[in-house]
Amino acid sequence: MTRSHNRSSLTHRLRYAARNPRRIVPFLRRTARDWRLRQQTGGDHIAYYRAVMKSDTARNPRGAVGTPTQERWNALGKMQFDYLISHGLSPADHVLDIGCGNLRAGHHLIRFLEPGNYHGLDISPDILLAAQRTLTEQGLQARLPYLTLVNDLRLAHLPAGHFQVVHAHSVFSHSPLEVIEECFGHVGRVLAPGGYFDFTYNRTGGPEHQVLREDFYYRPGTLLALAAAHGLEAHVMDDWEELPHQQSKIRVRAADTQTVASGT
């Protein structure tokens, strides 16, 4: 799956506006919000995106994680969960869900895993409050999940070698390279022997670019090389590409536990 057009280019924006005139005003509002929040947060991307999430969550917590309808929220969370199950996830595994949001996939994982084995992180206090509401609505309080507010991806508060699965869905699609590199520099420490880190990202076959500092598009080779620079081995998950989702997925392992075959 190759996505080559540059969404930040003027040509793309004009063509998109011509095809979708009803989205012009919302885009202009988003542009104005982007300028205002960047001025308020002084170039700190984590602070900026936390402010974006606060704004989005106030309107619709499900929309804040990219699935504004209940039906789509359910479907996408189930798809993420089913994918991990198909790759051997067991109830005894410990799962770290980076950017857990309002538990779109998390509520499936919490119900499946043994109590205390789910640990969700997010940079947004507002979305974590929404996650608590999801726990209550789903009746999952007795599963004792951990939900933690973080300010970076250094993972310093977590134990070494603890997680069989680390999962980040639609996190790096909103992250500049320095945030991704910070995660790569620390995720290997918390992976259990044989464990893996799955993440999705916006894939492009053309120039790498970003739109309003909210959506980032990367070539897979860039992320594979960045992982290797931090002593990790990574490969594109080809079987994910067969699913109805616009982002691509890469799996990372510590170099000495890498399984070479794609899709494993």
N, C-alpha and C positions, 0 to 999 in steps of 0.2 A: 504494500500500500504506500503510494508516494503522493505527498501533498506539496506541490511546488510553488503555488502562487503566494505572493507576498501580501498579506492582509494589511500591512501598514502603508503600502504604496498608494499614492493619490489615484492612480488608474483603477486599482481594485475598489477603493472606497467610492469612487464615482459610479462605477458599474454596479456595485452593490446597492447604492442609493437609488439608481435608476430602476433596479429590479424590485426593491423593497422600500417604496416611498414612505410607508407607515413607520419605518424604523429610523427615519432621519431625526425626528425630534428626540426620541429616546437616546440616540447616539450623541446628539449635541448635549443633552443633559448629563450623560455619562462623561463626556469630555470636560464639561464644566466642573463636575464633581472631582474628576481626576486632577485638574489643575488646583482646585481648592485644597484637596487632601495632601497633595505633594507639597504645597506651600506650608501647610500646618505641620507636616511630619519631617520636613527638612532633609529629604532624600534618604531616610532610613526605610528600606523596603519593608521590613517586618512591621514597623509602626504604620506605614502607609497601608499595607494590606489588612492589618488589623482594623484600621478605620474603614476600609472598604467593606469588610465583613460586618462591622457594626451597622453600617448603612443598609447593607443588603438584608441582614437578619431582622432589622426593624420592620422591613416591608414584608418579608416572607422567609422564615428560616429554611424552608426547603429550597426556595429559589436561591438562597445564599450559597448552597452547595451545588447549584446548577441543575436542579430538578424541581421546577416550581409546582408541578402537579403531584398529587399523592400517588397516582398510578405510575408515573415515571420514576419517582423516588423509590417505590417498592421494587420496580423492575430492575433498576440499575444496582441497587443494593444486593438484590438476590443474585444478579449476574456476577458481581464481584465475589460473593460468598461461594457460589457454585464453582467458580473457577478455582478457588483455593482448595475446595473439597476434591475437585478432579485431579489436583496435584498432590494429593495425599495428606491434607490437613487432618489432624486427629484431635480428639477432645483434650488429650494430655498436653498438647503443644501450648507454648506461651506465645501470644501474638502481640506485637507492638504496632498500633495503627496510627501512623503519623498523619496529622490532618484529619482526625476522626470526624470532624464536623458534628452534625446532629445525629450521628450513628446510623447513617443510611445503610452501610454494610455492617456497622458495628453491632446493631441489635441482633442480626443473624449470628455473628461470631460469638457474642456474649451468651446467647441461648445455647449454642453448640459446645463451647469450650467448658472445661471444668471451672467451677467458681474460682475467681481470682486470677484467671489466666489471660484475661484481656486487659490491655493497657492502652488507652487512647490519649493522644496528645493533640493539642491545638493551640494556636497563637491567639485565638479570639475568646475572651470571656463570654461574650454574648452567645456565640454558637455552642459553648460548653453548657450554658444554662439551657439552651434548647435541647442539648443531648440529655441533660437530666430529666427534662420533660418526656423525652422519648423513653427513657428507662421506666418512668412511672407509667406511661401509657401502655407500654409493653409488659409491665409486671415483672421486670427483670432485677429488682432490687436485691434479691437473695443471691444473685450470681456474683455480686461483689466486684464489679469492674472498677478499674482505676481510670479516672478522668483527670488529666493534669494540664494546667496552663503552662505554656513555655514561652520563652522570648527568643529562642534560637534553636538550632538543630544540632547542638553539641552533645545532647543526650547525657550530660554529665551526672544527672541524678539517678541514672538507671544502672543496674548491676551488670558486670561484664559476663559475656557468654550465656545470657539468660533466654534469649528469644529464638525459637526455631523459625518463626516467620516475622519479618518486618514488612509492613504494607503501607504504601503511600499512593492513594488514588487521587488524581487531579490536584496534586500539590506542586510538582515540578512544572506543570503547565502554567502555573502562576508565579514562577520563581526565576530570578536572574541566576546566572551561572555561579555567582559567589555564594548564594544560598545553597545550591545543589552541591557545590564543592565542600562547603562546611559539613553537610550531611555525610558525604562520602568519606570525609576525614575522620568520622567518629562512629559510623554505623557498624563497621567491622568489629569494634570492641564489644558491642552488645549482642552480636549474633552468637548463638550456640553453635558448637561444632556441627557441620553439615547444614546449618541454617541458611536461609536466603532472604534477600530483600527485593521485593517487587515494587516497581513504581511505574506510573503512567506519565506520558508527556505528549505535548503537541508536536507532531512530526512534520518536517518539511524536507523536500528534496532540493529546494532552492536556497536562497539566502536566508540565514537565520535572522529573526526579527521579533519585535514585540509590538503589542497594540495597547496603548495607554498604560503601560507598566502593569497591566493586569493579566495579559495573555502572552506567553512566550512560546516561540516555535524554534525547535532545534533539529539538526541533522542527527541521526542515530550515532554516526561515527564520533561526533563531538562528545556525547555522553559516555560512549564506550571507552574512549581515550581518557576521559577525565577519571573514570572509575579505575582504569589501569594505573594511572598516575598515583593513586592512593592504595596500591597493592591489592586491588579488587579485580575480579574477572567478571565479565558481564556479557550477556547476549540478548538479542531481541527475541521476544516470545512470539513466535510465528502463529501459534494456535490462538493467541488472543486476537490477532488480526482478523480471524474468521468471525468474531463476535460483533454484534451491532453496537459498536462504540467508536467514536471518532478519534480517540486518543490511542497511541501505541503503548506497548509495555516492554520494559527491560527487566531482566532478573540479574541481580548481583550476588555473588558469593565471595567469601574469603578465598584467596587464590589457591590454597591447598585443598579446598573442598569443592572446587568447580566441577560441575558435570558438563561435559563439552557439548553433548547433543542438544540442538535447539529444541525448545519446547519442553524441557524437563525441569 
